[in-house]
Amino acid sequence: MNPKVDDYFDRLTLWQKELSYLRSIVQIDQLNEDYKWNNPCYTYKGKNVFILAGFKNHFSLSFFKGALLKDPLNQLHAPGEHSSHIRMFKFTSIDELQASETIILDYIKEAIEIESKGLKVVPKKTSIDLPEELRQAFNDSIELKNAFEALTPGRQRGYLLFFSQAKQSETRFRRIKKYEDRILKGYGMDDCICGRSKRMPGCDGSHKLI
């Protein structure tokens, strides 16, 4: 057990008893217990396998490559509608943990096997048309166009989804203008000072934006 994780549990006020029980379940010889993104994180040969976290209405165990798990019992949830990698268990009580203990361990063993084989998640390729308002912004600023094209595909997709969801052209223009500086700096719309997206496990979005 990692002393930094011990400190985490000493400070914890919400779900302390439940997460401590979950911690006791996941102590497996093949895994190292680490402390990343302000939460207990478990690694296999330096590769992140899963992370524990507490939220307002539930606590979770999230697999970084959960999309590769078979999940025959449909126990796993995606943290967001467009999450391509992460899948998580959600719990609200120790009783749920006790009922799912064998399942949790089976899924962890499969996740370790995925890492041992070096498997990677291949995101589904979905095309999103550029809003006309963004095309116009690119015509007005080649720097903005170049900066947007230099973003990772995930960051581009996040912006395109957000811009396109606005029903009114005026709203789309406002959204593009609001995030123009972040695009020019190479940041995704949800990047936090912790260095991760707020949709990643262990970051609830409460950090200040970069």
N, C-alpha and C positions, 0 to 999 in steps of 0.2 A: 504494500500500500504506500502511496506517495504522500509525504508529509504536507505537500501543498494542497492535496485533496483533503487531508485531515483538517487543515485550516479552513478550507471551503465549507466543510460540514459544520465546523464550530461556529461559523458566521451565519449559517443558513437559518432562516426563520420559517420559510414556507416549504412544506413537503420534506422537512428534515428527516423524520422517521421513515417515510416511504422511500426516499432516495437512498438513505443509508441501507435499507433492506435490499434495494435493487443493487447497490454497490456490492453487497455481500454475495449476491447471486453470480455476478459477472467476474469474480476473481478467478481467472483461468490461467494456468501456467504459461500458455503460449502468448499471453498478452502482457504488455506493460501498461501500468496506470500512469497517465500523465495529466497535466493541467493546462488546458488550452482554451482560449476565448472565454476565460472566466468560468470554465466548467470542467468536470472530470472527463477525460478523453482517453480512449483505450486504443493502443497501437499494436501492430504486428510487424516486427522488423522495421520499425520506423514509419510504417504506413498507417494512416488513420483508419480505424475500422468502425468505431461508433463513439457516441458522446452522450452523456447524461445531462438533462437540463430540467429545470422546474419553471412552469409558467403559471399564470393566474388560475386557470381552471383545470390544469392537468400537469403531470410530469411525464418525461419521455425518455426513450432510448432510441437514438437516431443513427441509422447506418449510412455512412458516406456513399457507399455503392449499393444502396438498398434496391435500386431498380434491377439489379442483377439477381437478387434473391428470388427463389421460386415462389415463396409465399402461398402454398396450396390452401392454407386456411384463411386467407384474406385478412391477416392480422395487421398488416402494415398500412400506414397512411402517408400520402404525400403532403409535405408541409405547405404547399401552395399549388394552385391550379397548373402552373407551368414548370413545376419542379421536375427535372429530368434525371437527377441522380439520387437524391436523399429519400429514404422511406423510414418511417418511425412507428414504434409502439407508443400508444398513448394510454396512460393509466391514471386512476383517481383514488386508488386505495391499495393497501397491502393485500387485501383479499384477492384483488385482481392479479397481483404479482404472484401470489401463491398458486393460483389456478393456472397461471401461464408460465411457471418457472421452467418446465421441461421444454416448452415451445421456444422460450427465449434462448435457452442454451443451444437448442438445435439450430436456430437461426444464426447465432453467433458462430457456431462451428462452420456453418456454410459460408459466412462472411469471411472467416479466416482462410478457408479454402480458396475463395475468390482472390484474396490478396496473395496467397502462396502461388497461384497460377499467373499472377500479374494481369488479371482481366481488367478491362476498362469499360466504362459506360460510353456507348456511342449515342449521343443525343439524336432524337428524331429530327430530320431536316424538314422544317416547315417554312414556307415562304410567306412573308408579310410585305405587302406592297407599301412603298413609301407614300405617306400622305402628301397630297399636292402642296400643302403648306410647308412641309419639310423640303420638298424639291425646290420651292421658291427660296427658302432660307439658304440652301446650298448654292443656288444661282447668285445670291447676294454676297455669299462669303465662301470662297474656295477653302479658306482655313477651317471653317466649320465642317465642310464636306470631307476634307482630308482627316480631320480629327475623329469624325464619326466612323469613317471607314477603318481607322486604326484601332477602334475599340474591339474587344473580344465579341464573338457572335452572341454570347449571352447578354452582354451589356447592350448591344445593338437591339436585340430582340426586346429587352425590357423597355427601352425608350419607344420603340415602334408600337408596342402594345399600348403603352400609356398614351402616346400621342393619338393613335388611331381610335381609341375608345371614346374620345370626346365627340359628341354629336354635332356641335357647331364649329364652323370653320374658325370663328373668332377665338373660341376656347383652345383649339389646336394651335393657333398662332401664339397664344399666351403661354401655353405649356412649353412650346419649343423655345420661346424667348427666356422663360424662367430657367431652363436647364442648359441653355447655350454655353454658359461659362463652365459648367461641370464637364460638358462634352469636350470643350477646348482643352481642359486640364487632364482629360483622359479618364475621368471617373464615371462609373455607372451611377444611375439615379439613386440607388440605395446604399452606396458604399459608405461604411462607417469608419470611425477612427480606429476600430479594432482590426481593420484590414479585411473584414469579411462583409458580405451582404447581410442585411438584417434577416434575410430568409434562410440563412445558414443556421444549423443547430448551434446553440450556445450564444447566439446574438439575438436579442428580442427587439432590436431596432431602437432601443432607448439611448444608444450612444449618439453623440452629436455627429452630424454629417461632416465629412472632410471639408 
